[in-house]
Amino acid sequence: MIKINYTNKEYPERLLKINKRPNEIYVKGNMSLLNSFGIAVIGTRCPTSYGKRMCNRFTKELVQYGITIISGLANGIDSIAHKTCLENGGNTIAVLPNGFNYIYPKENENLYKNILASNGAVVTEYSINEKAESKKFLERNRIVAGIAVGTLVIEAGYRSGTSVTARITKEQEKPVFSIPSSLENEKGITCNLIIQNGAKLVTCVEDILEEFENHKFEKKEIQNSDIFVDEELKDLYNVLTYKPQHINDIAKKLTCDIKEISYKLMMLELEEKIIELPGKNFIRK
């Protein structure tokens, strides 16, 4: 862990320019990413299947153009953005609402470790033993927006923390991008509202790139033979193949309780790494 004061040359240049900049930040991992060309990818903690697909798609394509993915390590869209980035060999920065000894949410501790193991960076303004609390989530959001050159809103409900980050991005005179959502989707209310208020409606990554005329982008093919899977789910994922297997057979192979297997299968399915077929059969996606 490295402590960086705002007077140090290592302090992120874009962060110096924001209102209420943190006087000091704590960093683990690849510090050079703090000044890289990065887009904040943010959204609800409870995305719909549409939100998950859009997060996967846009994150993957941003990575293809060499863009760093910045988010807040929260459940939902944040986690999907970080994981998709890692799966596709990209660079990601996680900004925490807590100190390094109290990773929040706890279930993302493995994701936090994998970000560091994959040459990513983790940033916080809180000392090592500080725990997350409500006001710190909003404080965290100004850093997410501050490090990024712009913010992409994937999916978000009304009056969410995501809307605050979008507003902060706009106040920092940076572009806000939003994926439009169905009027019937409660998780998409903020997306449509911020478009009404001036955010750019985007239907492809190129809609984002064209806002940065002074930056040269080069698209690369992604080599991702290794799919990123949380440690607690790896044993199960490794048992699965592209040939259907019944849940009872999977449980026997792992000598695990059927309830535990069901839970882990559900988690892998939510992350769109496996597919459930009729009759409780499962295959890799």
N, C-alpha and C positions, 0 to 999 in steps of 0.2 A: 504493500500500500504506500502511495506517495501523496503527501500533502502539498497542495499548490496554492500559494497566496496570489491574489489578483495582481500583485506587483511583479510576480515572477514571469520570465519570458515564456515558460511552458503553459501559462494560463491560456485557455482557448480564446482566440481572437474575437470570434463572434459573441462570446459570452461577456466580453468586456463592454459591449455596446448596449446591453439590455438594461432596463430599469430594475433596480433592486438586485443587482448582480450579487452573487455570493462572494463574500470577502475571501473565502478559501473553499477549495473543493478537495475531496479525497478520491484518488484514482487507483484502480487496479487494472492491469492488462496493458494493451497496446495504446500508449498515450498519443501516438501520431494520428490516431483516428479522430481525436478531438478537433482537429483543424481540417479534416477531410470533407469532401463534398457529400453531405448527408441529408436525407429526407426523413422527417419524423412520420412514422406510420402509427396511427392511433385509432382507438375506437372502444366500443362497449366491452365489458367483461363477459357478457352473455350474448355472443353473436348468433345470428341465424345461420343456416347452412349457406345461404347466399353470401352473407358477410364473410364467412370462412373461406369460401371459394374466391371471392374478390381479393381478400387479404393475401391468400396464396399466390394468386395470379399476378397482382401488382407488385408484391414484394419480390417474387422471382424475376420479373422483368426489370425492376429497378437494379437488382443485383447483376443482371446481365450487362447493364450499362456501367457497372463499376461503382454504383452509388452505395454509400454506407447507410444502413438502416438504423434509425434511432427510435427507441421506444422506452416504456417505463416498467418492463418486467411484470406487469399486472397479468391477471388471468385474461382469457379471451383474446381480443385482437392483438394486444401487445405480445403475448406469448407466441401466437401464431406467426407474427411478423419476425420475431427473433429466431424461432425454430426454422421457418422457411428459409430465412437468410443463411443460417448455418448449413442446412441441408444442401444448399446450392453453392456453397463455398464462398459466401459473401462476408463482408465485414459488418459487425453490428455493435452498437453502443446501448447499454442499459443504464437508465438513470433511476436511482433508488430514492424512496421516501424514508430512508432509515440508514443506520450505520451498518458496517459489514458484518457485525456479529449477530445481527437480527434480520436476516433476509425475509422480506415479505413480498408475496405470500410464501409460507413455508414450503408449499408443494413445488415451488419454483427454484428451490435450492440447487437441484441438479441442472436446471437450465442455466442458472447463474454460473455454476462450475464449468459447464460446457462452453459458455461464451468465452470465459477466460482461457479454457484449453484450446479454443479455436482462434486465438489471436485477436479476440474482441476486447472491448473495454467496458468497465463498469464504473460509474461515477456517482458520487453523492456529496452533498454539502454537510452531512451530519457525521459527527464523530462516531467512532467505532461501536460504542455501546448504546447508541440512541435507537429507540424503537419507533416503528411507524405509528402515526396518529393522523386524524382527519385533516388537520390544517397542512400537514407536511405533503399530502398528495397534491394539493394545489400549488404549494411552493415548488415541488418537484417539476410540475408542468412547465414553469417558466424556463427551467433549464433544458428540458426536452426541446422546447421551441427555440431556445437561445442557441443551442449548439447546431441546430439544423439550418439549412438554407430555405426551407419551406416545409409545410405540413400537409400530409395527406390524411383525410378523414375517411375511414372505410365504412363504418356503421356506428351510429350512436343515438341513444334515446334523448328525450327532452331534458334540458337542464342537467346535462352530465358533465363530468370533469373534462370530457373531450371538447365540449363547447367552450370551456374556459381556455384550454390550450389553443384552440382555433382563434379565439379572441386575442390572446396574448401574441400569437404569431402575427396577426394583423396589426396589432399595436407596435410590433417590432419592425413593421413595414416589410414583411416578407410575404410571399404568396401562400395562400391557403387553397388546397385542392380538395374536392369532395366527389365521391361516387354517388350518383343519384339513387334514391331508394323508392320503393313502392309506397304509395300513400296509405296502404293498409298495414305497413310494417312499423310498429311502435319503436323498433330499434333503429329506424332510419329517419326519425323526425329531425334530429339535429342536422343530418346531411342535407336535407332539402331546405331547412331554414337558413343555413349558412350560405347556400348557393343563392338564395333570395337576397342575402345581405352582402353579396359580392365575391364569395368564394368561386373559384373556377370549377365548373362542371367538367369532370374528366371521364372518358370512356375507354381510354387506353393510356399507356405510359407515355407515349409520344406527346400527348396533351400536356403532360407535366414538363417534359424536356424542352419544349419549344418556348417556355418562359425563361429559359436560361441561355440566351443567345451567345453569351460570352464564354460559355463552357463547351469544350469539345467532348462529345460522347462517342464511345466506340463500343458497339455491341459485340459480346463474346458468347460463344457457345458454352453452356454449363456442363461440366463433367461432374456428375453427382452419383457415383456408384454406391456410396455409403449413405443410407437414409438416416437422418438424425432421429433417435428414439430415446426417450427418457430412460435412465438406468433401471427404474422399477418396472419398466415394461419390456425391456430388452429380451429377457428369457422367453416371454410369451411370443414376441414378434419373431424371434429366431426359429420358433417351432412352426410358425405358419409358413405356407408356401403358396404357389399359384394353383395348387390343387385343393379343392374344398375339403375341410376337415370339420367333423362334428364337435360341438363344445365338450361333450363327454370324453371324446378321444383326446382332445387337447388337455383336459384336466388330468387324465390318466398319465399322459406323457410328462406333465410337470408335477405330478403328485400334489396337486393343490386343491383346496376347497372350491367347489363349483361357484360359490358366491364371489370369491376373490377373482376367479377367472372371468366371470361375467362382468365385474367392475372394470377389469383391465381391458377386456375386449371393447367395452363401451368407450373407454378413454382413447384407445387406438382408432376406433371408428370415428369419434369426434374429431380427431386429428387427421382424418381422411387417409390413414395409412393402411387400413384394411376395409374389407367389404363384407357385410353379412348377407348371406344367401338364404333362400327359404329353407326351413327346417333346422335352424340354428347351426348352419354351416358357415365357415369363415375362410376367406382367402386374403392374401396380400393384394393391395391395390396396384 
